Amino acid sequence: NSALIRRIQILLQDKDHWVLCHISREANHVVDQISKMAPTDLEGVQNLTTAPLELIEILDSDKSSGAFDI
């Protein structure tokens, strides 16, 4: 296991109920688009408080395709 996977497993041990589901890049266009929008010259975490307008249509498409169904 990678360090990231081990850290996730440790964090999830403290939770009573959780669901982990892999969604491929092809099925989740919103995350794919956000990753393309991220500047590569900045360090740290960027926090989006509202969805950029260009993502709203993509989000609707992902929702209707069932990408977020659990």
C-alpha positions as CSV (number, residue, x, y, z in Angstrom):
1,N,0.0,0.0,0.0
2,S,1.1,3.5,-0.7
3,A,1.5,6.0,2.1
4,L,-1.7,7.8,0.9
5,I,-3.8,4.6,1.0
6,R,-2.5,3.8,4.5
7,R,-3.3,7.3,5.7
8,I,-6.9,7.0,4.3
9,Q,-7.3,3.6,6.0
10,I,-6.2,5.1,9.3
11,L,-8.7,8.0,9.0
12,L,-11.5,5.7,8.1
13,Q,-11.0,3.5,11.1
14,D,-12.3,6.3,13.3
15,K,-15.6,6.5,11.4
16,D,-18.7,4.4,12.2
17,H,-20.0,4.3,8.6
18,W,-18.3,5.1,5.3
19,V,-18.6,4.3,1.6
20,L,-15.6,4.3,-0.7
21,C,-16.3,4.3,-4.4
22,H,-13.9,4.8,-7.3
23,I,-15.2,7.0,-10.1
24,S,-13.1,7.0,-13.2
25,R,-11.9,10.2,-14.8
26,E,-14.1,9.5,-17.8
27,A,-17.2,9.3,-15.6
28,N,-16.4,12.4,-13.5
29,H,-15.9,15.3,-15.9
30,V,-16.2,17.9,-13.1
31,V,-13.1,16.7,-11.3
32,D,-11.3,16.3,-14.6
33,Q,-12.1,19.9,-15.6
34,I,-11.1,21.3,-12.1
35,S,-7.7,19.5,-12.4
36,K,-7.1,21.1,-15.7
37,M,-8.0,24.5,-14.3
38,A,-5.6,24.3,-11.4
39,P,-2.5,26.5,-11.7
40,T,0.7,24.4,-11.7
41,D,2.9,27.1,-10.3
42,L,1.1,27.5,-6.9
43,E,1.7,25.3,-3.8
44,G,-0.9,24.5,-1.2
45,V,-4.6,24.0,-1.3
46,Q,-7.0,26.1,-3.3
47,N,-10.5,26.3,-1.9
48,L,-13.4,26.8,-4.3
49,T,-16.3,28.4,-2.4
50,T,-18.6,28.5,-5.5
51,A,-18.5,26.5,-8.7
52,P,-17.1,28.3,-11.6
53,L,-19.8,28.9,-14.2
54,E,-18.2,26.7,-16.8
55,L,-18.5,23.8,-14.5
56,I,-22.2,24.0,-13.9
57,E,-23.2,22.4,-17.2
58,I,-20.5,19.7,-16.7
59,L,-21.8,19.0,-13.2
60,D,-25.4,18.6,-14.5
61,S,-24.1,16.1,-17.1
62,D,-22.2,14.1,-14.4
63,K,-25.3,14.1,-12.2
64,S,-27.6,12.9,-14.9
65,S,-25.2,10.1,-16.0
66,G,-25.2,8.7,-12.4
67,A,-21.6,9.5,-11.6
68,F,-22.5,10.4,-8.1
69,D,-25.0,7.6,-7.3
70,I,-23.9,5.5,-4.3
